[in-house]
Amino acid sequence: MNLTLCGYPVKDEKHENVGDKIFFLEHDTILESTIEIETDGGEELTYEEDFELVSEIEKYSNEVDDKVFRYLRIINEDYQEVKLVFNYKTLTPIRLNLNFFGYQIKNEEHRDVGDEVFPLAHDTILESTIKIETESGTELTYEEDFELKSKDPMYSEQIEDDEVFKYVKVTNKDYQSTKLIVDYRTIGDYFDYADLKRVKEDSQLMSNIIANNAADSAESSAKSYADDLLNGYEIQVNGDDGDGIINFKTK
């Protein structure tokens, strides 16, 4: 399954007082040739003089006519304590455990969902795979008893003969106040930038983790921090090749 090679434009993303440490943008892939950074006053930063990209994702770079990176760092101290504006292209939005074949979820229980849109335990739902039954075994009919809401157009384009949605709505009143059992396949979960922001703000910790080639000690430190931070997610660190890679994975 190929990524969207042209990338998705991100415009006027703002960060302030980023310091001299590695930090995240709002999306976790950056096409090297597309990154532009300016001060709030319009002064343009120069790549490899004022800032650098860090941690190339080679498996993605091999698929596009460009290099793809995860992070960046402002190396010119004149720009480390000011407001900066970022424009770039990303291959994908923030995500966890992306798998286009899908992970099978079985016997997920929901009760008294009412007539409002509601999320399942995972953020993405493959349309063709969802099955909802009552506790007694009565199967609900798609588009008659329930419907899927908020299509994800980007991931839907990546998957042949299926669509990706974010939410469910039970439309038949007979099933809105009962216990429901849901089976479906998910392609992964989004990683909320609000959660990511706390990691980014502790730039010293993240820098130490990324730079640390001793994977065991780095992984232990990261997991301890992540347990408190992400409530159900853990950080895995691989630093054997000299370039620390941080992966967020559901427990």
C-alpha positions in Angstrom: 0.0 0.0 0.0 1.6 3.2 -1.1 1.6 6.5 0.7 0.3 9.6 -1.0 3.5 10.7 -2.7 2.6 14.3 -3.4 2.1 15.0 0.3 -0.4 17.1 2.1 0.3 20.8 2.6 0.4 22.3 6.1 0.4 26.1 6.3 1.1 28.7 8.9 1.8 26.3 11.8 3.2 28.3 14.6 5.7 27.5 17.4 7.3 29.8 19.9 10.5 29.6 22.0 11.5 26.2 20.7 15.1 26.4 22.1 18.0 24.4 20.8 16.5 20.9 21.2 14.8 18.5 18.8 11.1 19.2 18.6 8.0 17.9 16.9 5.8 19.6 14.4 2.0 18.8 14.4 2.5 16.0 11.8 5.0 13.2 12.1 6.4 13.2 8.6 8.1 16.2 6.9 9.1 16.3 3.2 12.6 17.8 3.1 12.2 19.9 0.0 9.0 21.5 1.2 9.9 22.9 4.6 9.9 26.7 4.9 10.3 28.6 8.2 9.9 32.3 8.8 9.8 34.5 11.8 6.5 36.2 12.8 8.0 39.3 11.1 8.6 37.5 7.7 12.3 36.8 8.0 13.1 33.4 6.3 15.3 30.9 8.0 17.9 29.0 5.9 18.0 25.2 5.8 21.2 23.7 7.3 22.3 27.1 8.5 19.5 28.2 10.7 17.7 24.9 11.1 18.1 21.2 10.4 15.8 18.2 9.9 16.5 15.1 12.1 15.8 11.4 12.0 15.2 10.4 8.4 12.5 7.8 7.7 14.3 5.8 5.0 11.5 3.4 4.2 9.4 6.5 3.3 12.2 8.3 1.5 12.6 5.3 -0.7 9.0 5.7 -1.9 9.2 9.4 -2.8 11.5 11.6 -4.8 12.5 13.4 -1.6 13.8 12.7 1.9 11.3 12.3 4.7 12.1 13.3 8.3 10.4 13.1 11.7 11.8 16.1 13.7 13.7 19.3 13.4 16.0 21.6 15.4 16.7 25.3 15.2 20.5 25.6 15.3 20.8 29.4 15.0 20.3 30.8 18.5 18.9 34.0 17.0 15.7 32.1 16.2 15.4 29.8 19.3 13.4 32.2 21.4 11.0 33.8 18.9 7.7 33.0 17.2 8.2 30.9 14.1 5.8 30.1 11.2 6.1 26.7 9.4 5.0 25.6 6.0 5.6 22.1 4.8 4.1 18.9 3.3 3.5 15.8 5.3 2.8 12.3 3.9 0.4 11.4 6.7 -1.2 12.9 9.8 -0.3 11.9 13.2 -1.1 8.3 13.8 -0.5 5.2 16.0 0.1 1.7 14.6 -1.0 2.4 11.1 -1.9 -0.9 9.3 -3.9 -0.7 6.1 -4.9 -4.4 6.5 -6.5 -3.5 9.8 -6.5 -5.0 13.3 -9.5 -7.1 14.2 -11.5 -5.9 17.2 -14.1 -8.3 18.7 -16.8 -8.1 21.3 -16.4 -4.4 22.1 -19.3 -3.5 24.4 -21.3 -0.2 24.4 -24.5 0.5 26.3 -27.2 3.1 26.1 -25.5 5.0 23.2 -28.6 7.1 22.5 -29.1 9.0 19.2 -25.8 10.8 19.3 -22.6 10.1 17.3 -20.1 8.2 19.5 -16.6 6.8 19.1 -15.5 3.2 19.4 -12.4 2.2 21.4 -10.2 2.9 18.3 -10.2 6.0 16.1 -10.6 4.4 12.7 -13.2 1.9 11.4 -13.1 0.0 8.1 -16.6 0.4 6.7 -16.9 -3.1 5.3 -15.9 -4.8 8.5 -18.2 -3.4 11.1 -20.8 -5.7 12.7 -23.1 -4.7 15.6 -25.4 -7.1 17.5 -27.5 -6.9 20.6 -26.6 -9.0 23.6 -29.2 -11.5 22.6 -27.7 -11.9 19.1 -29.9 -9.6 16.9 -27.8 -8.1 14.2 -28.2 -4.5 13.3 -28.5 -3.5 9.7 -26.0 -1.0 8.3 -27.6 2.2 7.0 -31.0 1.1 8.5 -30.2 0.6 12.2 -26.9 2.4 12.3 -24.5 4.5 10.2 -20.9 5.5 10.2 -19.9 9.2 10.5 -17.0 11.4 9.7 -15.2 9.7 6.8 -11.4 10.1 6.7 -10.8 10.9 3.0 -7.1 10.7 3.1 -6.9 7.1 4.5 -9.9 6.1 2.4 -8.0 7.0 -0.7 -5.2 4.6 0.4 -7.4 1.6 0.8 -8.8 -0.3 -2.2 -12.6 -1.1 -2.1 -13.2 0.2 1.4 -13.7 3.4 3.3 -12.4 4.7 6.7 -14.7 6.4 9.3 -14.3 7.7 12.8 -17.6 7.4 14.5 -20.9 5.4 14.8 -24.5 6.6 15.2 -27.4 4.2 16.0 -30.4 5.5 14.1 -33.0 2.9 15.1 -34.5 3.9 18.5 -35.0 0.2 19.4 -31.3 -0.2 19.8 -30.4 3.2 21.4 -30.9 2.1 25.0 -29.6 -1.5 25.0 -26.3 -3.2 25.3 -24.5 -3.6 21.9 -21.6 -5.8 20.8 -19.4 -4.4 18.1 -16.9 -6.2 15.8 -14.8 -4.3 13.3 -11.3 -3.8 11.9 -9.3 -0.6 12.7 -6.3 0.7 10.8 -4.9 2.4 13.9 -5.4 5.4 16.2 -4.8 9.1 15.8 -2.3 10.6 18.2 -3.8 13.8 19.6 -1.5 16.8 19.3 -2.7 17.9 22.7 -1.0 14.8 24.2 2.0 15.3 22.0 2.5 18.8 23.2 3.5 17.7 26.7 6.2 15.5 25.3 7.4 18.3 23.1 7.5 20.9 25.9 9.9 18.6 27.9 12.5 19.0 25.1 15.4 18.1 27.3 14.0 14.7 28.1 13.1 14.0 24.5 16.5 15.1 23.3 18.1 12.7 25.8 16.0 9.8 24.7 16.6 10.4 21.0 20.3 10.9 21.4 20.8 7.9 23.8 22.2 4.9 21.9 21.9 2.7 25.0 18.4 1.5 24.1 17.7 -0.3 27.4 18.2 2.8 29.6 16.4 5.1 27.2 13.5 2.7 26.8 13.1 2.4 30.5 13.1 6.2 31.0 10.7 6.7 28.1 8.2 4.1 29.2 8.1 5.5 32.7 7.4 8.9 31.4 4.8 7.7 28.8 2.8 5.7 31.5 2.0 9.0 33.2 1.7 11.0 30.0 -0.4 8.9 27.7 -2.6 6.8 29.9 -2.4 3.6 28.0 0.4 4.2 25.5 4.0 3.4 25.8 7.1 4.8 24.0 9.5 2.3 22.4 13.0 3.6 21.6 15.3 2.0 19.1 18.8 3.5 19.1 21.0 0.8 17.8 21.9 2.5 14.5 22.9 5.7 16.2 19.7 7.6 15.3 17.1 7.3 18.0 13.6 6.4 16.8 10.6 6.9 19.0 7.5 4.8 18.4 4.2 5.2 20.2 2.4 1.9 20.7 -0.9 1.0 22.4 -0.4 -1.4 25.3 
